[in-house]
Amino acid sequence: MENVNSLEWLKEEPLASLNKIKLEKLARGERIIDLSMVNPDFEPPSLALDKLTEATLKSGQHRYAVSRGIRKLREAFSRKYSTAFHVELDPDRELCVSLGTKDAISLALACVCQKKRHVLVGAPCYPMYRSAALLMGISLEFFPISSSEDLMLDEIEKCLALNPRIGMLLLNFPNNPTGQSVSLNFYKRLSEIVEKYSCFVLNDFVYGEMAYSSKCAVSLLSEDFLRKRSLETYSLSKAYSVPGWRIASISGNPEMINLISKLKSHVDYGAFLPIQAASAALLNCEKDLVEAVREKYLARFRLMKEGLNRMGWRVQSAQGGACLWARLPEDQRAFGSIPFSENLLNQCGIVVMPGVLFGSEFDEFVRFALVVAEEKLQEALLRLEGFAYNAFKQ
């Protein structure tokens, strides 16, 4: 369990030395292959850029927007859920537009966890979830993410039974960093568990359209009985390659959506109107704009997995997403993920995300963001082969 009631944790800078090395190398003009942040390298669809330009030049588009999102965009999100995930949403009662999923998750934590101030999160845990909870003064507990849905559900139920103060179960499927996904049966059994322990559920569904084996993953909101206790965030950032636009949605329980929308009106005025209009155009497009992006991420994943496995890494199988989660080769594990990452950057000019940032028990792992072209990934693998050889010789 983790609880911080002040902002002392902001003084933690686990990546300070790694960032310092990176900046020094860039200042010297050295070529860095940055695989640390899942910051898509693809250009947005031309449709989006055309609509953004058109809307920007229209009169009245530079005024304050609507904090919960213009109705046209809420309708577009609702349509996307219907066509892609087979979930029907009322754009007025069950959906709110947010400034990215970070915004949505923080608002949801503030609204859901007013009385029960503990959150149960899967581990490895995307670092932002920890930050959002700590900013709200909320305690964190963890259950292990596993390839076995039954094991995960058993762990979730055990945690809820032991701590009645858990007000929210925070999920992230498809998962960052592991790529793990879950089935509808998982959510069916989960609905019984959270009903039994009066717990709310939030799923961060940012990779919902990026499942490798099928076009879309299963939405939490697909399970009808679970919907009354559920919220789900969805984002354009990864699937449509517009992370800088900060456009996402949060959907689900009407009472909570209403509360989140009211709280949001005290915090911001919503996204830039032309960006909302362009986002609606993306979501409403009849053509599948995500398939090509999804296929490229899958090709990159396969390339890196094959190359790393040849070098003795243990690569986590993934069912979707835009990153690769790997355990270090056995002779490298004793270093720890931050010293390993610093050494890798110093010797090879490759930046990865240390696994310890996703939880202290993952110090033998690193995450590779698949955000450069395959040629650069091939180059990264060649550099890694040299690094492994040098480390072995030492």
C-alpha positions in Angstrom: 0.0 0.0 0.0 1.2 3.5 -0.9 0.0 6.8 0.6 1.6 10.2 0.4 -0.3 13.1 1.9 2.1 15.9 0.8 3.9 16.8 -2.4 7.2 15.5 -1.1 7.0 12.7 -3.7 7.4 15.3 -6.5 11.1 15.6 -5.4 11.7 12.1 -6.7 13.6 12.3 -9.9 14.4 8.7 -10.9 15.2 9.6 -14.5 17.3 12.7 -13.8 20.6 11.1 -14.6 19.2 9.3 -17.6 17.8 12.6 -19.0 21.1 14.3 -18.3 23.0 11.8 -20.3 20.5 12.0 -23.2 20.7 15.9 -23.3 24.5 15.8 -23.2 24.6 13.4 -26.1 22.1 15.4 -28.2 24.1 18.6 -27.5 27.2 16.8 -28.9 25.2 16.0 -32.0 25.1 12.2 -31.4 22.4 10.1 -32.9 19.9 8.9 -30.2 17.3 6.2 -30.8 14.7 7.2 -28.3 12.4 4.3 -27.4 11.4 5.6 -23.9 8.1 7.4 -24.4 5.1 6.1 -26.4 5.0 9.2 -28.5 3.7 8.1 -32.0 6.0 8.9 -34.9 3.3 8.5 -37.6 1.7 11.6 -39.2 -2.0 12.1 -38.5 -4.4 11.2 -41.3 -4.6 14.0 -43.9 -8.4 14.2 -43.3 -7.6 15.4 -39.8 -5.2 18.1 -40.9 -7.5 19.4 -43.6 -10.4 19.6 -41.2 -8.2 21.3 -38.5 -7.1 23.9 -41.1 -10.6 24.5 -42.3 -12.0 24.9 -38.8 -9.2 27.2 -37.6 -9.9 29.7 -40.4 -13.6 29.8 -39.5 -15.0 32.8 -37.6 -15.7 32.3 -33.9 -13.5 29.2 -33.6 -11.0 30.9 -31.2 -13.3 31.5 -28.4 -13.8 29.4 -25.2 -15.1 26.0 -25.9 -17.4 23.7 -23.9 -15.7 22.0 -21.0 -17.4 18.6 -21.5 -16.9 18.8 -25.3 -19.0 20.0 -28.2 -22.0 17.8 -28.9 -20.7 16.9 -32.4 -17.6 15.4 -30.8 -19.5 13.6 -28.1 -21.8 12.1 -30.8 -18.7 11.0 -32.7 -17.2 9.2 -29.7 -20.6 7.6 -29.2 -20.7 6.4 -32.8 -17.1 5.1 -32.5 -18.1 3.0 -29.5 -21.1 1.7 -31.4 -19.3 0.7 -34.6 -15.9 -0.4 -33.1 -16.8 -1.8 -29.7 -20.5 -2.6 -30.1 -21.4 -0.4 -27.1 -24.3 2.1 -27.2 -23.7 5.3 -25.3 -25.9 8.3 -24.8 -23.7 11.3 -25.8 -25.6 13.6 -23.3 -25.7 11.4 -20.2 -22.9 8.8 -20.5 -20.0 10.6 -22.1 -17.7 13.5 -21.5 -14.7 14.7 -23.6 -11.5 15.3 -21.7 -8.0 16.8 -22.2 -6.4 13.4 -22.7 -6.8 10.3 -20.5 -4.6 11.8 -17.7 -7.2 14.5 -17.2 -10.1 12.0 -17.3 -8.5 9.6 -14.8 -7.6 12.4 -12.4 -11.2 13.7 -12.5 -12.6 10.2 -12.1 -10.5 9.5 -9.0 -11.6 12.8 -7.4 -15.3 12.0 -8.0 -15.4 8.3 -7.3 -13.0 8.1 -4.3 -14.7 10.8 -2.1 -15.3 8.4 0.8 -13.4 5.2 0.1 -9.9 6.6 -0.4 -8.0 3.6 -1.6 -7.5 2.4 -5.3 -6.6 -1.0 -6.5 -4.3 -1.0 -9.5 -2.7 -3.7 -11.7 1.0 -4.1 -11.6 3.1 -3.3 -13.6 1.4 0.0 -13.2 1.6 2.9 -15.8 3.4 5.6 -13.7 0.7 8.2 -14.3 -1.8 6.2 -12.2 0.4 6.5 -9.2 0.9 10.2 -9.8 -2.8 10.9 -10.2 -3.6 9.0 -7.0 -0.9 10.7 -5.0 -2.1 14.2 -6.2 -5.5 13.3 -4.8 -4.1 12.0 -1.5 -5.4 8.5 -2.3 -3.7 5.3 -1.2 -2.7 2.7 -3.8 -2.8 -1.0 -3.6 -1.7 -3.5 -6.3 -2.7 -6.8 -7.8 -0.4 -8.7 -10.2 -1.3 -8.6 -13.9 -1.1 -12.1 -15.2 -1.8 -14.0 -18.4 -4.3 -16.0 -16.4 -7.6 -14.1 -16.1 -8.7 -16.4 -13.3 -5.6 -15.6 -11.2 -6.1 -11.9 -11.7 -9.7 -12.1 -10.7 -8.8 -14.2 -7.6 -6.2 -11.6 -6.6 -8.7 -8.7 -7.2 -11.3 -10.4 -5.0 -8.8 -11.1 -2.3 -7.7 -7.5 -2.2 -11.2 -6.2 -2.1 -12.1 -8.6 0.7 -9.2 -7.6 2.8 -9.7 -3.8 2.4 -13.2 -2.4 2.4 -11.8 1.1 1.9 -11.0 0.4 -1.7 -13.3 2.6 -3.7 -12.0 2.0 -7.2 -10.4 -0.7 -9.2 -8.3 0.9 -11.9 -7.6 -1.3 -14.9 -5.7 -0.8 -18.1 -6.5 -3.3 -20.8 -5.0 -3.6 -23.3 -2.2 -3.0 -20.9 0.8 -0.6 -20.9 3.5 -1.9 -20.6 2.7 -5.6 -21.0 0.3 -5.6 -23.9 -2.0 -8.0 -21.9 -5.7 -7.9 -22.8 -8.8 -9.6 -21.3 -11.9 -11.3 -22.6 -15.6 -10.5 -22.1 -15.8 -13.4 -19.7 -13.2 -11.6 -17.5 -15.6 -8.6 -17.2 -18.6 -10.9 -16.6 -17.0 -12.4 -13.5 -15.6 -9.1 -12.5 -19.1 -7.6 -12.4 -20.1 -10.1 -9.7 -17.0 -9.3 -7.6 -17.3 -5.5 -7.7 -21.0 -5.8 -6.9 -20.3 -7.9 -3.9 -17.8 -5.4 -2.5 -19.4 -2.2 -3.7 -16.4 -1.1 -5.8 -16.3 1.1 -8.8 -14.2 0.1 -11.9 -12.3 2.4 -14.3 -10.6 0.9 -17.4 -8.0 3.0 -19.3 -8.9 1.9 -22.9 -6.4 4.0 -24.8 -5.2 1.0 -26.8 -8.8 -0.2 -27.5 -8.5 -0.1 -31.3 -5.0 -1.5 -31.3 -5.5 -5.2 -30.6 -3.1 -7.4 -32.6 -5.3 -10.5 -33.1 -8.5 -8.5 -34.0 -9.4 -5.0 -34.9 -10.6 -4.1 -31.4 -10.2 -5.2 -27.8 -13.2 -5.8 -25.5 -14.6 -2.7 -23.9 -15.3 -2.8 -20.1 -18.7 -1.3 -21.0 -19.6 -4.3 -23.1 -20.7 -6.1 -19.9 -24.2 -4.7 -19.3 -24.4 -5.6 -15.6 -21.0 -4.0 -14.9 -21.9 -0.6 -16.6 -23.7 0.8 -13.5 -20.3 0.6 -11.6 -18.0 1.5 -14.5 -16.2 4.2 -16.3 -13.9 3.9 -19.3 -11.4 6.3 -20.9 -10.6 6.2 -24.6 -8.2 8.4 -26.5 -7.2 9.4 -30.1 -3.6 9.8 -29.2 -2.1 6.4 -30.2 -4.6 5.0 -32.7 -4.8 8.3 -34.7 -1.3 9.6 -34.0 -2.4 12.9 -32.4 -1.0 12.8 -28.9 -0.5 16.6 -28.9 -4.2 17.2 -29.4 -5.1 15.9 -26.0 -8.5 14.6 -27.0 -10.0 11.7 -25.1 -13.4 10.6 -23.6 -14.6 9.2 -20.4 -17.9 7.1 -20.6 -20.1 5.1 -18.4 -22.2 5.6 -15.3 -24.4 8.7 -15.9 -24.3 9.9 -12.4 -20.5 9.9 -12.3 -20.3 11.4 -15.8 -22.5 14.2 -14.7 -20.3 14.8 -11.6 -17.1 14.6 -13.6 -18.5 17.1 -16.1 -19.4 19.5 -13.4 -16.0 19.2 -11.8 -14.4 19.7 -15.2 -16.3 23.0 -15.7 -14.5 24.4 -12.6 -11.1 23.3 -14.0 -11.0 24.1 -17.8 -13.0 25.3 -20.8 -12.3 22.3 -23.0 -10.0 21.7 -26.0 -9.5 24.2 -28.8 -12.6 24.2 -30.9 -10.9 23.4 -34.3 -9.2 20.4 -32.6 -12.6 19.1 -31.4 -14.0 19.5 -34.9 -11.1 17.7 -36.5 -11.3 14.9 -33.9 -15.0 14.4 -34.7 -14.1 14.1 -38.4 -11.5 11.4 -37.5 -14.0 9.4 -35.5 -16.8 9.7 -38.0 -14.7 8.6 -41.0 -16.1 5.6 -42.7 -12.7 4.4 -43.7 -10.7 2.4 -41.2 -7.9 4.9 -40.4 -6.4 2.7 -37.6 -5.7 -0.6 -39.4 -2.5 0.6 -41.1 -1.2 2.0 -37.9 -2.1 -1.2 -36.0 -0.3 -3.3 -38.6 2.9 -1.2 -38.4 3.0 -1.5 -34.6 2.5 -5.2 -34.8 5.4 -5.5 -37.4 7.6 -3.5 -35.2 6.7 -5.6 -32.2 7.5 -8.8 -34.1 10.8 -7.4 -35.3 12.0 -6.4 -31.8 10.7 -9.6 -30.1 12.6 -11.8 -32.6 15.8 -9.8 -32.3 15.7 -9.6 -28.5 14.9 -13.2 -28.0 18.0 -14.1 -30.1 20.1 -12.1 -27.6 18.7 -13.9 -24.5 16.0 -11.5 -23.5 12.7 -12.7 -22.2 10.0 -10.8 -24.1 6.5 -10.6 -22.8 3.9 -11.7 -25.3 1.6 -8.9 -26.2 -2.0 -8.8 -27.5 -2.0 -5.1 -28.4 -0.6 -1.7 -27.9 2.5 0.2 -29.0 5.3 -1.0 -26.8 7.3 -4.1 -25.8 7.9 -5.3 -22.2 11.0 -7.4 -21.7 13.1 -8.9 -19.0 16.8 -8.2 -19.1 19.2 -11.0 -20.1 20.2 -13.0 -17.1 23.7 -11.6 -16.9 22.4 -8.0 -16.9 19.7 -8.3 -14.2 21.9 -7.6 -11.2 22.5 -4.0 -12.4 18.9 -2.9 -11.9 16.8 -1.3 -14.7 17.9 2.4 -14.1 21.7 1.7 -14.1 21.2 -0.7 -17.0 19.3 2.0 -19.0 22.0 4.6 -18.3 24.7 2.2 -19.4 22.7 1.3 -22.5 22.4 5.0 -23.4 26.0 5.8 -22.7 27.3 2.9 -24.8 24.7 2.6 -27.5 22.7 5.8 -27.6 19.4 3.9 -27.0 16.9 5.3 -24.6 14.4 2.9 -22.9 12.1 3.1 -19.9 13.4 1.4 -16.8 11.0 -1.2 -15.5 11.3 0.0 -11.9 9.1 3.0 -12.8 6.2 0.6 -13.2 6.8 -0.9 -9.8 9.7 -1.8 -7.5 9.3 -5.5 -8.3 10.0 -4.9 -12.0 13.6 -3.8 -11.7 14.7 -6.6 -14.0 12.6 -5.2 -16.9 12.6 -2.4 -19.4 10.0 -1.1 -21.8 10.7 -0.4 -25.4 8.3 2.1 -27.1 7.8 1.1 -30.7 7.9 4.7 -32.0 10.6 4.7 -34.7 10.6 3.1 -38.2 11.7 -0.5 -38.7 15.1 0.6 -40.1 15.9 2.4 -36.8 14.7 -0.6 -34.8 17.0 -2.8 -36.9 19.8 -0.4 -36.0 18.8 -0.5 -32.4 19.1 -4.3 -32.4 22.5 -4.1 -34.0 23.7 -1.7 -31.3 22.2 -3.9 -28.6 24.1 -6.9 -30.0 27.3 -4.9 -29.6 26.3 -3.9 -26.1 25.5 -7.4 -25.0 28.9 -8.6 -26.3 30.8 -5.7 -24.6 29.0 -6.4 -21.3 29.8 -10.1 -21.5 33.5 -9.4 -22.2 33.7 -7.1 -19.2 
